[in-house]
Structures are given as C-alpha cells and as structure tokens.
Amino acid sequence: MKNPTRISAIVAQTPALSQLVERARELSEIDAVVRGWLPAAIGSKVQVALTRGDTLVLTAASAVWATRLRYEAPQLLERARGTLSLRHITRVQVKVDAGEGRY
C-alpha cells in the first residue's frame, strides 16, 4: 500500500465521525470511573452503555450481576453527584447484556 491515509486524518475530515469518536472516548472515561466505584467482583461484570439525559445506562453480564448492580445504584448516584462530568445524572438504569464474552 502506497502512502496509506491515517485514520486520524479521515476522522478529522468527517464531523459525524469526529463526534462519534469523541462520544466513545467520553463513555470509555465514564466506564472507567464507574467501574472504579464498584467492588472489583461487580466492576468486571458491568459496562457503561450510555448516558441519556439524566440517566446512566449500565449493562451487566447476567441477571445475577444486574441484580447486584441495582443494589449499588444509590451509591453510584451519590458518587455521580460529586463528579463534575456526571453531576446531571439522577437515575441509573440497569440492563442485562444479551451478548456474551464482552466483559
């Protein structure tokens, strides 16, 4: 391949792609923060799916982990209130991830 185009150049030239990459970075950062707030056993079975308005949506690897995560939701909300980038979060929604092996 002669003179391949750098991915960063393609992203920079495409506003929609730039926004998508930025959103993925934001979610990755939020995921790391939220996992750090959880006990290690739960944190490895949970993933931040998205933030939608005032809601933090989390996915869990199974119904068992989703139940455990729901018990942690009040503490997550309390910690979110103390975090500038998550201060707007007033609700946590937990879903069971239908995919396997992503955690």
LUMPATI-940009 format. One line per 5 residues: number of its first residue (from 1); their letters; for each residue y, z, x of N, C-alpha, C, O. Coordinates in nm, 3 decimals, padded with zeros to 5 digits. Example, Ala and Ser with C-alpha at 12.3 -4.5 7.8 and 13.67 -1.06 7.14 Angstrom:
1	AS	-00.569/00.780/01.319/-00.450/00.780/01.230/-00.330/00.780/01.320/-00.332/00.846/01.424 | -00.225/00.708/01.285/-00.106/00.714/01.367/00.003/00.787/01.290/00.114/00.804/01.341 .
***
This chain:
1	MKNPT	-00.117/00.000/00.084/00.000/00.000/00.000/00.124/00.000/00.089/00.138/00.086/00.176 | 00.211/-00.094/00.069/00.332/-00.103/00.149/00.446/-00.033/00.078/00.469/-00.053/-00.041 | 00.516/00.051/00.153/00.632/00.122/00.101/00.611/00.180/-00.039/00.677/00.138/-00.134 | 00.520/00.275/-00.053/00.499/00.334/-00.185/00.624/00.410/-00.232/00.698/00.466/-00.151 | 00.646/00.409/-00.361/00.760/00.479/-00.419/00.727/00.627/-00.432/00.619/00.664/-00.480 .
6	RISAI	00.818/00.711/-00.390/00.799/00.855/-00.402/00.808/00.896/-00.549/00.891/00.845/-00.623 | 00.722/00.986/-00.587/00.722/01.034/-00.725/00.856/01.098/-00.759/00.907/01.081/-00.870 | 00.914/01.170/-00.666/01.043/01.234/-00.691/01.151/01.131/-00.724/01.242/01.159/-00.803 | 01.142/01.012/-00.664/01.239/00.907/-00.693/01.221/00.854/-00.835/01.318/00.826/-00.905 | 01.097/00.841/-00.877/01.069/00.795/-01.013/01.118/00.898/-01.114/01.181/00.863/-01.214 .
11	VAQTP	01.089/01.023/-01.087/01.132/01.132/-01.177/01.283/01.136/-01.186/01.339/01.152/-01.295 | 01.350/01.122/-01.073/01.497/01.128/-01.071/01.560/01.015/-01.152/01.669/01.031/-01.206 | 01.494/00.902/-01.160/01.548/00.786/-01.231/01.516/00.786/-01.380/01.566/00.702/-01.455 | 01.432/00.880/-01.424/01.388/00.883/-01.564/01.426/01.018/-01.625/01.357/01.117/-01.602 | 01.536/01.024/-01.702/01.581/01.151/-01.758/01.475/01.226/-01.839/01.463/01.348/-01.826 .
16	ALSQL	01.400/01.156/-01.921/01.298/01.223/-02.002/01.190/01.285/-01.914/01.142/01.395/-01.941 | 01.154/01.215/-01.809/01.054/01.267/-01.716/01.109/01.386/-01.638/01.038/01.483/-01.613 | 01.236/01.379/-01.600/01.301/01.490/-01.531/01.300/01.615/-01.618/01.273/01.725/-01.570 | 01.329/01.599/-01.747/01.328/01.713/-01.839/01.188/01.770/-01.853/01.171/01.892/-01.859 | 01.090/01.684/-01.860/00.951/01.729/-01.872/00.908/01.809/-01.749/00.845/01.914/-01.761 .
21	VERAR	00.942/01.759/-01.631/00.908/01.829/-01.507/00.979/01.964/-01.501/00.919/02.064/-01.462 | 01.105/01.968/-01.540/01.180/02.094/-01.540/01.119/02.194/-01.638/01.107/02.312/-01.606 | 01.081/02.148/-01.755/01.018/02.237/-01.855/00.886/02.291/-01.803/00.854/02.408/-01.824 | 00.808/02.207/-01.736/00.682/02.251/-01.678/00.706/02.359/-01.572/00.630/02.456/-01.564 | 00.810/02.342/-01.491/00.844/02.444/-01.391/00.882/02.576/-01.457/00.839/02.683/-01.415 .
26	ELSEI	00.964/02.567/-01.562/01.005/02.688/-01.635/00.884/02.761/-01.691/00.872/02.883/-01.676 | 00.795/02.687/-01.755/00.676/02.750/-01.813/00.586/02.810/-01.705/00.526/02.915/-01.726 | 00.577/02.744/-01.593/00.497/02.797/-01.482/00.555/02.929/-01.432/00.481/03.023/-01.403 | 00.687/02.936/-01.422/00.752/03.060/-01.379/00.732/03.171/-01.482/00.703/03.285/-01.446 | 00.748/03.139/-01.611/00.728/03.237/-01.717/00.582/03.284/-01.716/00.556/03.403/-01.733 .
31	DAVVR	00.490/03.192/-01.697/00.348/03.226/-01.692/00.320/03.327/-01.581/00.249/03.425/-01.602 | 00.377/03.304/-01.465/00.356/03.396/-01.352/00.413/03.534/-01.383/00.351/03.635/-01.350 | 00.529/03.538/-01.445/00.591/03.666/-01.480/00.506/03.740/-01.582/00.475/03.858/-01.563 | 00.467/03.672/-01.689/00.389/03.737/-01.796/00.254/03.784/-01.743/00.212/03.895/-01.774 | 00.187/03.703/-01.665/00.058/03.745/-01.608/00.075/03.869/-01.520/-00.013/03.955/-01.515 .
36	GWLPA	00.187/03.877/-01.451/00.214/03.994/-01.367/00.234/04.121/-01.447/00.211/04.231/-01.396 | 00.275/04.109/-01.571/00.294/04.225/-01.657/00.163/04.277/-01.715/00.155/04.392/-01.759 | 00.061/04.194/-01.717/-00.066/04.229/-01.781/-00.164/04.288/-01.681/-00.156/04.261/-01.561 | -00.257/04.370/-01.731/-00.365/04.415/-01.643/-00.439/04.293/-01.587/-00.452/04.192/-01.655 | -00.487/04.304/-01.465/-00.549/04.190/-01.397/-00.661/04.126/-01.478/-00.673/04.003/-01.481 .
41	AIGSK	-00.743/04.206/-01.544/-00.856/04.152/-01.620/-00.808/04.061/-01.734/-00.872/03.961/-01.763 | -00.697/04.096/-01.796/-00.644/04.016/-01.906/-00.565/03.897/-01.851/-00.577/03.785/-01.901 | -00.484/03.922/-01.750/-00.398/03.818/-01.694/-00.472/03.694/-01.649/-00.419/03.584/-01.656 | -00.595/03.712/-01.605/-00.672/03.596/-01.559/-00.732/03.516/-01.674/-00.786/03.408/-01.653 | -00.721/03.567/-01.796/-00.779/03.501/-01.914/-00.673/03.451/-02.011/-00.705/03.411/-02.123 .
46	VQVAL	-00.548/03.454/-01.968/-00.435/03.422/-02.055/-00.346/03.318/-01.988/-00.339/03.311/-01.865 | -00.279/03.239/-02.071/-00.184/03.141/-02.018/-00.067/03.128/-02.114/-00.085/03.130/-02.236 | 00.053/03.116/-02.059/00.170/03.089/-02.143/00.161/02.943/-02.185/00.153/02.853/-02.102 | 00.162/02.920/-02.316/00.155/02.783/-02.368/00.294/02.724/-02.381/00.318/02.611/-02.339 | 00.386/02.802/-02.439/00.523/02.754/-02.456/00.611/02.865/-02.509/00.564/02.970/-02.552 .
51	TRGDT	00.741/02.840/-02.503/00.837/02.924/-02.574/00.899/02.833/-02.678/00.938/02.719/-02.650 | 00.906/02.885/-02.800/00.961/02.806/-02.910/01.060/02.896/-02.983/01.021/02.986/-03.058 | 01.189/02.870/-02.961/01.291/02.956/-03.021/01.278/03.097/-02.968/01.290/03.121/-02.848 | 01.253/03.192/-03.060/01.241/03.332/-03.021/01.096/03.374/-02.999/01.067/03.494/-02.987 | 01.004/03.277/-02.993/00.861/03.308/-02.987/00.800/03.266/-02.853/00.821/03.155/-02.805 .
56	LVLTA	00.724/03.357/-02.795/00.645/03.330/-02.677/00.503/03.304/-02.725/00.441/03.392/-02.784 | 00.452/03.184/-02.701/00.317/03.149/-02.745/00.224/03.158/-02.625/00.245/03.093/-02.522 | 00.120/03.239/-02.641/00.021/03.258/-02.536/-00.115/03.209/-02.584/-00.146/03.220/-02.703 | -00.194/03.156/-02.494/-00.332/03.120/-02.528/-00.426/03.209/-02.449/-00.397/03.248/-02.335 | -00.537/03.242/-02.512/-00.639/03.325/-02.448/-00.769/03.247/-02.441/-00.794/03.159/-02.523 .
61	ASAVW	-00.851/03.280/-02.343/-00.974/03.206/-02.318/-01.078/03.224/-02.428/-01.166/03.140/-02.444 | -01.069/03.332/-02.505/-01.165/03.356/-02.613/-01.101/03.448/-02.716/-00.993/03.503/-02.694 | -01.168/03.464/-02.830/-01.118/03.553/-02.935/-01.112/03.697/-02.886/-01.022/03.772/-02.924 | -01.205/03.735/-02.802/-01.206/03.872/-02.748/-01.080/03.896/-02.665/-01.015/03.999/-02.680 | -01.047/03.802/-02.578/-00.928/03.817/-02.494/-00.801/03.806/-02.577/-00.701/03.871/-02.547 .
66	ATRLR	-00.804/03.725/-02.682/-00.688/03.715/-02.770/-00.661/03.849/-02.839/-00.546/03.890/-02.853 | -00.767/03.916/-02.881/-00.752/04.048/-02.944/-00.693/04.148/-02.846/-00.601/04.222/-02.880 | -00.745/04.150/-02.725/-00.690/04.240/-02.622/-00.543/04.210/-02.595/-00.462/04.300/-02.578 | -00.511/04.082/-02.593/-00.374/04.040/-02.567/-00.281/04.083/-02.680/-00.167/04.122/-02.655 | -00.328/04.077/-02.803/-00.246/04.121/-02.917/-00.210/04.269/-02.905/-00.101/04.309/-02.944 .
71	YEAPQ	-00.300/04.348/-02.850/-00.269/04.490/-02.827/-00.161/04.507/-02.721/-00.088/04.607/-02.723 | -00.150/04.413/-02.632/-00.049/04.419/-02.525/00.086/04.362/-02.570/00.186/04.380/-02.500 | 00.092/04.294/-02.684/00.213/04.225/-02.728/00.337/04.314/-02.735/00.443/04.272/-02.688 | 00.329/04.437/-02.790/00.450/04.520/-02.793/00.506/04.549/-02.652/00.628/04.550/-02.633 | 00.419/04.572/-02.556/00.465/04.596/-02.419/00.525/04.469/-02.359/00.622/04.476/-02.283 .
76	LLERA	00.467/04.354/-02.392/00.523/04.228/-02.343/00.663/04.206/-02.397/00.753/04.164/-02.323 | 00.683/04.234/-02.526/00.816/04.218/-02.585/00.917/04.312/-02.520/01.031/04.273/-02.494 | 00.874/04.433/-02.494/00.964/04.529/-02.429/01.004/04.481/-02.290/01.121/04.490/-02.253 | 00.910/04.430/-02.215/00.940/04.379/-02.081/01.027/04.254/-02.089/01.116/04.234/-02.006 | 01.001/04.169/-02.189/01.079/04.046/-02.205/01.226/04.078/-02.231/01.315/04.010/-02.180 .
81	RGTLS	01.251/04.182/-02.310/01.390/04.222/-02.339/01.466/04.259/-02.212/01.588/04.246/-02.206 | 01.395/04.305/-02.113/01.457/04.344/-01.987/01.465/04.231/-01.885/01.510/04.253/-01.773 | 01.422/04.114/-01.923/01.421/03.999/-01.833/01.519/03.894/-01.884/01.504/03.844/-01.996 | 01.618/03.863/-01.806/01.726/03.774/-01.849/01.675/03.644/-01.911/01.721/03.606/-02.019 | 01.583/03.577/-01.846/01.538/03.447/-01.897/01.451/03.457/-02.022/01.427/03.357/-02.089 .
86	LRHIT	01.404/03.578/-02.055/01.319/03.596/-02.173/01.381/03.690/-02.276/01.315/03.729/-02.372 | 01.504/03.725/-02.257/01.571/03.821/-02.345/01.572/03.776/-02.492/01.574/03.859/-02.582 | 01.570/03.645/-02.516/01.574/03.592/-02.652/01.440/03.604/-02.726/01.435/03.581/-02.846 | 01.333/03.639/-02.656/01.200/03.648/-02.717/01.191/03.774/-02.803/01.214/03.885/-02.756 | 01.157/03.755/-02.931/01.140/03.868/-03.023/01.002/03.869/-03.087/00.969/03.958/-03.166 .
91	RVQVK	00.921/03.770/-03.052/00.790/03.759/-03.114/00.691/03.701/-03.014/00.725/03.614/-02.934 | 00.567/03.750/-03.019/00.460/03.695/-02.937/00.353/03.642/-03.032/00.307/03.713/-03.121 | 00.314/03.518/-03.011/00.206/03.457/-03.089/00.090/03.431/-02.994/00.108/03.375/-02.886 | -00.029/03.472/-03.035/-00.147/03.454/-02.952/-00.243/03.358/-03.021/-00.273/03.372/-03.139 | -00.289/03.261/-02.946/-00.386/03.163/-02.997/-00.506/03.159/-02.904/-00.495/03.188/-02.784 .
96	VDAGE	-00.620/03.123/-02.960/-00.739/03.105/-02.879/-00.740/02.961/-02.831/-00.725/02.868/-02.910 | -00.758/02.943/-02.701/-00.761/02.809/-02.641/-00.895/02.742/-02.672/-01.001/02.799/-02.644 | -00.890/02.624/-02.727/-01.012/02.551/-02.761/-01.078/02.490/-02.638/-01.198/02.463/-02.640 | -01.001/02.467/-02.532/-01.057/02.410/-02.409/-01.130/02.516/-02.330/-01.110/02.636/-02.352 | -01.214/02.472/-02.237/-01.288/02.567/-02.155/-01.255/02.545/-02.008/-01.224/02.434/-01.966 .
101	GRY	-01.262/02.653/-01.932/-01.251/02.644/-01.788/-01.112/02.622/-01.732/-01.098/02.579/-01.618 | -01.008/02.650/-01.811/-00.873/02.626/-01.761/-00.810/02.752/-01.703/-00.695/02.747/-01.660 | -00.879/02.862/-01.701/-00.818/02.987/-01.655/-00.874/03.029/-01.523/-00.834/03.132/-01.469 .
***
